[in-house]
Amino acid sequence: MLNRSLMPKGCFSQVSLYRRRRQVVFASLLSLWGCGDSGNPNTTAAPAATKSLSSFTVSSDEQNVIPPDSPFGVDNPDEHVPFLRQANGSFRLWLAGGGSAGTFGLSSSDLMSFTSLVSKGGAAMGVLLPSGPGTTAFDADYAGAGSVFPAANGTDLLMIYHAENHLFNGVLSSGNPFYAAIGLARSSDGGVTWTREGEIIGAHDPQLPTQTTGGAGALTPSAVESGGYIYVIFREIDPQSKVTGFALARAPIAIDGVPGSWQKYSGGAFSTAGLGGAFTPLNVVLDPTVPGDMRQPQVSFNVYLQQFLMVSVGNGGIYAQTSADLINWTPGVVVLQAPVPDSTVNLSTKPPSPFNWYPTIISMDQPSDQMSDQTGYIYYAKGTGVNSEHLMYRRAFNIIAK
C-alpha cells in the first residue's frame, strides 16, 4: 500500500504510470521470450507485435540546450540525461558534469530551460558529489547520474551512477587515468538529496597501483526495469584480462538492487557476481573496422517498436540498435555522424578534436528515459573545441518501422 502522505507532491500519478509501464514491458518480454500471458497477474493485455527498425532519421537542425553561460557550467552532459516526468507535465532530471564532477538536480517545463533543485547564494549546487578526493573510495573523485527511477516502495527514488577513483600510487590524477565503478544512491525527497547505498557493479580486473592513460573498470551505466529486474548495460574494460565491451547485469526490483544482489551476464546466464565477476561481452557490432570503439550505451524500451532501443558512441558517430532480450542486438546503424572518426578523437591537441558523445533518447510523452517512442529528441554532448569542454545539444528524431 502506498503511503501518499510520505510522497512528494505529484508523485502518486507518476509512480502509478511507472507501474503501468513496467507491466507493458513485462508483457512484451513474455511474448518475445515465448511465454504466454495466461494466468500471469502482471499482464493486462496482449502486447503489440514487435516491429523491425527500417529507418532512424535525425534532424539537421541542432539546438543548443545548455549554453556556455548557463549556471550549470560547461561539460554537460557528462553522462546520460535521466529524467522523470511529473504529474503536472513538468520534468525533473539529474545531470552529471558542470565542472563539479558530480550531479545537478534540475527542473524544467520543456527540457530546454532549467532551474536548479538546490541553490546557494544564487549558484546552482550539486545533489550528489564525489565522496572525497585522495581516498580509496570507489566514488572519491566522480559521481555522475546514469539512471533514476522509483524504488519498490513507490515513494523513494533510486539513482544508478558512474563513479571514479583517480588515486594511483598515492598520486591523484587530474582525471586521466581513472578507474570506474557503478554505485547506487537513494532519495526520499524527490531527488533533491541523496544517500549513498554503496558500490553495486565493479569490473573483473581490480584497480592497479599504476594504470596507463585512459579509463578502466565499469563505466557509463544505463538502466531499464523489466520482468521483475533492474537491468544495467554498461561498458567494462579489463586491461589485465584483455577483455572489453558492453556488459549486462541485473538485480531484483523488489529489493531495489542493493549491493550484493547484482549478477552479470556471463557464459549464457546471469551467473557471476556484480562486484568483480567475469562477463561475456554482448554481441554489439558498431564499426567492424574499429570494433573496440564502443561506449556510452543508453537503453530504453521503445513502445513503437515494442523492442529495446540502444544508442551508443562508436567510430562512425552515434549508433542505434534494437533487441528483443537485451542480449542479442541488431548491427549498429549510424544515426548521427561523427564530426571526425571517433577513434581519432584527441582532447590534448590544440584545438582538441570535435565530438558528439553521451547520447540519450528522450520522448517527451514518456514517463522517463527508460521508455521511448517513434519520435522525440536525441540529446548529446558536443565538443566546443576548447580543451575537453562540451555542451548539451539536441536534435529531433523519427523512427520508421518495417
N, C-alpha and C positions, 0 to 999 in steps of 0.2 A: 504494500500500500504506500503510495507516495504521500509524503507529508508536505502539503503545499505551503504551510507556514514557514518551512525552512528554505524554500526555493526562492532564488532571485526573481524579481518581477518579470513576468513574461516567459518563464522557463517551462511552465507546465505544458503549454501548447507545443513548444519546441521539443521537449522530451517525448511527448506523445507522437509527434511527427517522426522523430527518430525511431521510435519503436515500430511504427508502421513501415518505415523504410527498411529496417532490419528484416521484417517479415517478408517484404518483397524480394530482397536479395537472397534470403534463405530459401524461399520458394523457388527462385530461379536456379539456385545451385542444386537443389534436389532434382530439378528437371534435367539440368546439364549433366549431373553425375548419374543419371539413370534411376533416380529414386522417385517413386510415386508420392502423391500428397495425401493418399487415403489414410485417414486416422491420425494425421500429424496436426497437432493443435496450433502449430506456428504458421501453417499455410492457409491463407484465407481465400485464395483463388488460384487457378492455374496460371502460371507465368506466361508472358508473351513469348513468341518464338524468337530464338536467337537470330540476329542479323549479322552478316559479314560486312566489314568496312570496305566500302567502294572508293570513297574519296574523303579527304580531310583537308579542307581549304582554310587558309589563314589570310586575313585581310592585309593588303599592303599598307593600310593606314595604321600608323603607330601612335599610341597615346602615352605621353609621359605621366605616370601616375604619381610618383613621388619625386619632385624636382630637387635640385641641389640645396635650395634654401629651406627645405622642409625642416620642422623641429625634430624630425626623426633621423636627420642626418643622411649621409651617403651610405653606400654599401647595404642598401635594402633592395630586394630581399637577399638574405644570405643563406636561406634555406627555402623550403616550400612556404606557401601562404595559407595556413589553416584558418578557416572561418566557420562561424556558426550564425545562421540566420535567426533573428529573434522574432518573437511572436508579433511585434509591431511592424515587421518588414525590414527593420534595420539589420546591421551586421556587427558582429564582434569578430575581430581577428587578432592573431598573435604573430608578430613579425620579428624575425631574427635579423640582427645587424645594427646599423646606425652607429657603428663605431663603439658600441657598448660591449661587444662580444656576448650579448645576452638577447633577451626577448622583450619587445614592447607589446603592450596590450592596447588595441585601438578600437574605436567605434566609428561606424560610417553608415550613411544612408544610401550610398551609391557605389561604394568601393572605388571612389576616385578622390574624395576628400575625407580627411581623417581627424579624429580627436583622440588624444591620449587618455587611457583609462586612469593613469596615475601621473600627476604633475607635481612639481615642487618649484616654487618661485617662478611659475610660468614655463618651466622647462619640462619636457616630456621625460618620464623616468621609466626604466625597465621594470618588468614584473617578475622576471626570472633572470638572475645574473649568475656569472661564474661563482663557484664556491670559494675560490681564493687562490690567486697565482702563487707559485712557489711551493705548492703542496703536491702530494701524490694522488689527490682525489681525481676520479675519472672525469669530473666536470670542473676542474680547477680553473681552466682558462677560457671555456666557451660553453654556453648553454643556449642553443637555438631551437625554437619550436619546430617540429616537423608535422605533427598532427594533434588535434584537440577534439575530444568527443565526450559525451556524457558517461559518467560512471554507472555501474549496475544499480546503485540506489536511486537513480533518477534525479538526484539533487546536486551532486558534485560533478566536476569536470576532471578529465584526465588529460595530461599532456605527455606525448612521447617526443623526446628531444635529442638532438645531436649534441654530443658533449666532446670536449677535447682536453687533453693534458699536454703541456708544452715543456715539461721538465725532463731534460736528458743529462745524465751525469752531473746533476746538481746545477746545471745551467739552464736558464729559462730562455727558450727560443722566442722569436718575435711572432711566431705562428707558422713557421716553416723551418723544421719539420713539426708535425703534430701527430698524436696518437688519439684515435677517436673511439668512442663507445656510445651506447644508446641508453638514456635514462628515462625515468618516469616521475612525473610530478602530479600533485593533486590540488584542486581548488574547491573551496566550499562557498565562494562568493562570486561566482560567475566569471572567474578568470582574472580577477583583479590582483589577488595574492595567491602564491603557490607554495606548497610544501613538498620538498624532495622526498620521493619514496625509495630512490636508490637506482643502481645500475641494473638493467634488465637484459641487455644483449651485449655481448663482448665477442671480439674476434677469437679465432682458434689460436693464433700466434700472439703471445703476450707482448707487452711493451718492453723494448730492449733499452739498455743504458744509452746506446747510441743508435741513431737512425739516419739514413740518408735523407736528402731533401724530399719534401712531399709528405703525403699522409699515409697512414696505415690504420688498421683496426676496422671497426664497424661504423659506417658513415651514412648520413643523409636519409633517415628513416621516413617512410610514408605508410600510414596505417589505414586499413579498411576493416569494418566489422562484418562478419558473415557466418551463418551457421553455428552460432554459439561461441565463436572465437574472434579474437583480435588478431589480424594478420598484419605483419610488418614486412615490407620489401625494403631492402637497404643494399648498399654496396659493401662488400667485405674485401679487404686487402690483407693477405697473409704473406709477408715478404719471405719469411723463413721457409714456409711450406710451398712458396711459389704458386699460390692459388689466389685468384681474384675473380670477381664477377658479382652479379646480383644474387642476393641471398633472400631466403624467406624464412620467417619464424612466426610462431603463433602461441597464444595463451588463452585460457578460457575467459570469456566476457564476465561470467558470474563472479570471478574473484578479481576482476579489474586488472589482470595482467601483472600481479605483484611480482617482485623479484623472486626468482627461483621457479616460476611457473612456466617459463618460456622454453620452447623446443624448436630447434632448427630443422629445416628440411634437409635430410641427408640420406643418400642411398635409397631413395624412393619412398621415404616416410619421414614423419616428424619424430626423429629418433635420437637427437643429440641435444645436450644442454644449451640453452640460450647463452649462458655465460661460459665461453671457452670451447664449446663444441665445434666439431668439424661441420662443414656444409658442402652441399652439392650445388655448384653454380646453376642458375636457371638457364634454360636454352634460349637466351636472348641474343639475337643477331641484329646488330645495327649496321656498321660498315664492315663487311668481311675483310677488307684490306687492312683495317686497323681494329682488330677485334677487341683489343684491350681498352679502347676508348669508349667506355660506357659508364655513366654516373648520374647521380641526382634523379633517381626514379621517383615519380609521383603517380599513385594509382587511385582510381575511383571506379565505382560501379556505374556504367553508362546505361541509363534507363531506356534510351532509344535503341541501342544495340543489344540490350539485355546480356551484356558481357562486361568483363573488366576492361578498362582502358588505362593504359600506362603511357605517360610521356617521360622522356629522359633525354640526356645530352650524349651525343656521340660525335664522331669525326665530321659528319656532314651537317650537323646542327641539332635541332630538336626533333626527335622522332616520336611517332605514335605506334602503338601495338595493341592488340586485343588478346584476351584469354578467357576461356570458359572456367578455368580452375585455378588461376594464379600461378600455375607451374609451367604449363605449355603455352608459349607465346608465338603469335604470328611474326614474320620478319618485320623489322622496323621500316617505317616509311617516313622520309623527311617531310615535316610539315612547316618548319621554319628554317631556312638555310642558314648555315653559319657564315658570318662575315669573312672569316678565313677558316681553313680546315682546323677543327678543334684540337687535333693532336699537335698542331704547330703553335698554339697559343703560348705566349711567353709574357708574363706580367713584370719581368725585371728589365725589359727593354725600354727605351725612351723614344717615342711613346710606347706603352705596352700594347699588346695585340688586342683588338676588339673581340667581344664575345657576347653570346646570349646564353645565360645559364639559369639554373634553379627554376625550371618551368612548373607552373601549376595550372590545371584546368579548372575554371570556375564557371558554372552555370548558375546564374543568379536566381533561378526559380527553384533551385535545390536547397536542402537544409544545411549542407556543408560541402566541403571539398571532397568528402568521401563519395559523393554522388555527382554525376554529370549528365548532360542531356545532349540533344542534337546540336544545339547552338550555345554560345557563351563566349568567354574570353580566355585566352592563354596569357597569363601573367608571367613575366620573366625578368631576370636581372640583365641589364645591358651595360657593358663596359664603357666607361666615359672616356678612356684614353689617357687618364691621369692615374698613375700608379696602378693599384688594383681596384680602384673605386668603380662602383656600379650603382645604377639607379633602376627603379622599378618602371617597367613599361608594360603595355598590354596591347593585344590585337584581337579582333573578333575572329571566331572560327565557326565553321559549319561542317557538319558530318553528313555524308550521304551513304546509305546502306545499299547493298546489293539486293 
